[in-house]
């Protein structure tokens, strides 16, 4: 629900042009009538949108788009839910998308570097395959670090290249030189060649997903890849809205945009709380 509201807020904010107060009015109307009537998160969404500082500006503009609770191990419910759904063979793609969305962008410092490496435009469609391999390698690297397994990812690429269901010569050619230089990199997108290839193929992937949506094709992996690409290098994401709502209902705290030591800052609990609705 948090992620769905975040996406709704982001679409209204950047795609349709109303100010925060008007978006808050929309949330309030949704909470007062229709299918979302009496929904707590929709109710506080209206409050978050309308909250103003003493100088008249919106508090939401101070909230950085860095949700760290899924990255610093302080919030376990989403990850427990996904782990349990996998072990019980229950499909929960919307829950997974929300969790992985937040996890991918908790590290703002890395996102800013990726934004410089991958500038996003045109052609070809092995993008989803390369992203899939890259995600898998980054997951193996993280597990290797956490568990002390000392895995060389260049060896993984050679094994995959030698023959398995994810074998891909061209992708291996791109990834292997980087992995030979970096034993357990956790973000292959920071490599210049990987970044260039992702940038070169972004436009076509976007076009494929757009056409797929228009014709009601089934494209969960491609659309998830597109969103992953957009978010992993995003520099100002709608997740500041999630951070504000979490501070509202659970005093999770947030960091402020433009403040040294906080922006980009470490993946850690924020330094600020706001009394969104005084008693």
N, C-alpha and C positions, 0 to 999 in steps of 0.2 A: 504493500500500500504506500509506504514512504517513497519508493522509487517511482510508482505510477504517478503520484502527486507531483513529485519532482519533475518528471517529464512533462506533465500537463502545465506546470508553472513555467518551465523553460520554453515550451511551445508558445504559450500566451505572451511571455515576456519578450522573446526575440522574434517571433513569427507573426504576431498580430498587432503589436504596438500599444496596448493599453498600459497605463501607469500602474504602479503597485496597488494603489488604492482601488482602482477599478478591478484588478485581478482579485483582490481581497473581497470585493463585492460579489464577484462571480462565485468564489468559494463559499461565501456566506449563503448565497442563494441555493447552491447545490446542497448545502447542509440543511437548509430550511425546507426543501421540497425535492421530490423526485427520488431516484434510486439511492442517492447518497445521503438522504435525510437522516439526521441524528448521528453522523459519523464523526467521532472525536478528532481524528487527524485532519478532516476537512474543516472542522470548526476552528481548530488552532491554526490551520493554514491561513484562514481569513485574518486572524489576529496578527500573525507573523507578517503578512503583506502590509497591513495598515500601521504597524508600530513605527513611531517617529521619535527622533532624538530631539533634544531641547532646541537645536538649531533649525528644526523643521525637516531635516533630511530623514530618509528611511534607514532604520536600523539594519535592514537586510543588506544594504549596500556596504556595510562594514564587515559582513560575514564572509570569510574566505571559503572557497569551494573545496575544502580539504576535509573529507570525512575519514577519520583515522580509526574509528572503533572496530572496523573489520580488518585492520592491518596491524594494530598494536596489541591484539589478544584481549582487549577489555570488553568486547561485545561478542558473546559466543552463540547467541540464539540462531542467527542466520546460518552460520557454518554448521552448527549441530543439525539444523533442519535439513540442509542439503546432504550432509553425510548420511543422515538417517534415511532420507528419501532414496539415496543410491543403494544403501544396503537392503532396503525393503523393496527395491525395484518399482518405486512409485515416481512417475514423471512429474517434476515440479519446475518446468523451465522458467516460469515467471519469477519464482523465488530465486532461482539460480542466477538469472540475469541481473536482478537487483543486487545480490551479494557480490557478483563478480564485477559489476559496474562500479560499486563503491570501492572494492579492493583495488581495482586497476588505477584509481585516481587518488588514493590516500597519500601517495608520495608525490607531492606537488613539485618538489625540487627536481625529481627525475622527469616529470612531465614537461617542465620548462626546457630541459635539455633535449627531449624528444621533439618538441615543437620546433627547435632549431634544426634538428637533424632531418626531420620528415616534414616538408612544407606543404604537402597535399596538392596534387592534380592528376593528369591522364594515364594511358592504355594497357590492356591485356588482362587475362583472368586466372592466373595461377595464384593470385593474391590470397585467396582463402586457404589454399594448400600451404603457402609459405607461412601465413599467420598461424595455422594449425601446428606446423612443425615448430615454429618459434615459441608458441605457448607451451608445447610439450617440453621443449628443451629448458625453458625458463622454470617450469615446474620441477624437472629433474634436478636442475642446479640448486633450487631452493631446498629440496629434500636432501640433497647431498651435503649442503652446508649445515642444515639442521641436525642431520643424523650422523655427520662425520664420515660419510661413505667415500669421500675422495674420488668421485667419478669425474673422468675427463670426457666432456661433452663431444670433443672431436672424435673420440672413439665411438660414441653413440651414432654420430653421423656416418662413420665408416661402416658400422654394422648395418644401418638402415640402407646405405648405398649398396652394400653387398647383396641384399635381397630380402625384402619383407614387404608387407602390404602398403607401407608408406614410402617405399623407395621412390626417389625423384632426383635424377642426376643434376638438373639445372639448379634446383634449390640447394642440393648438397654443395655444388660448386660455389654458391653464394655464401653459405653458412660456414663451410669447413675452414677457410682461411681465418675468419674471425675467431672460431672456436679453438684453432691451433694456438692463437695468441692469448686467449683468455680461457683459463682452465674451467671455471664455473661461473660464467657471466649470467646475471639474472635479468638482463634486458638487452637482447640482441638488437633491438631497434636503434640503439645508440651507435652501432657500427655504421660507417658512412655508406658502404655499398648496400647493406640491408636497407638503410633509410632511403637511398635512391630508388631501389626497386619497389619499395612500398609506395613511395610517392608517385612513381611512374604508373602504377597500376590502380591507384585509388579511384581515378575518374571512371574507369570502366566498371569497377566493382560497384560504385555508386549508381551508375546507369543500369546495371543488371538488377540491383535490388529495387530501384525505382520502377523498372518495367515489371519485375516480378510482383510487386505490390499492386501495380495497376491492373494486372491480369489475374490476381488472386492465386499466383503460384505458391508452392510450399517452399520457403527459403529460410528456415530458421538458422542454419549454419552461416549462410552468406550474409544475412542481415545482422547476425550477432558479430560476425567478423568486421563488417562495416562500422558498427557502433563501437567495437573495441578499438578500431583504428582511430576513430574520431576522438574518443575519450582519452586514450593513452597519451595523446599529444596535445590535448586541450589545455588552454591556459586560463580560461574563465568559464567554469562549468556551472550548470544549475544546481549542483550539489550543495552550494552554500545554503540553499533553501532547506535541504534535509538537515544540515548542520544546525540551522536556526530552529527548526522544529524539535530536534533532539534536545537542544538546550532548553527549549520551552517546557517540554514535558518531563525531562529527566536531568536537567542541569548538567548536560554532558560537556558544556563549555565549547568555545570556538576561538580560533586565532583571527586576527584582523588583517585585512588586505593592506599591503604596503608597509607593514610594521617590521623593521629589522629584527631578525631572530624568530619571527613568526611566519613571514612570507619570504621564501617558501617554507623554511623551518623544518624540523624533524617530524617523523611520524610519531606524534605523541599528543596527549590530551591538551586541548587549547587552554589559553590563559585567561579567557574572559567569559563572564556570565552576564545575562541581561534579564531583568524582571519584566518579562513580556506582558504580563497582565497583573498589575499590582493588586494586592488583596484589598 
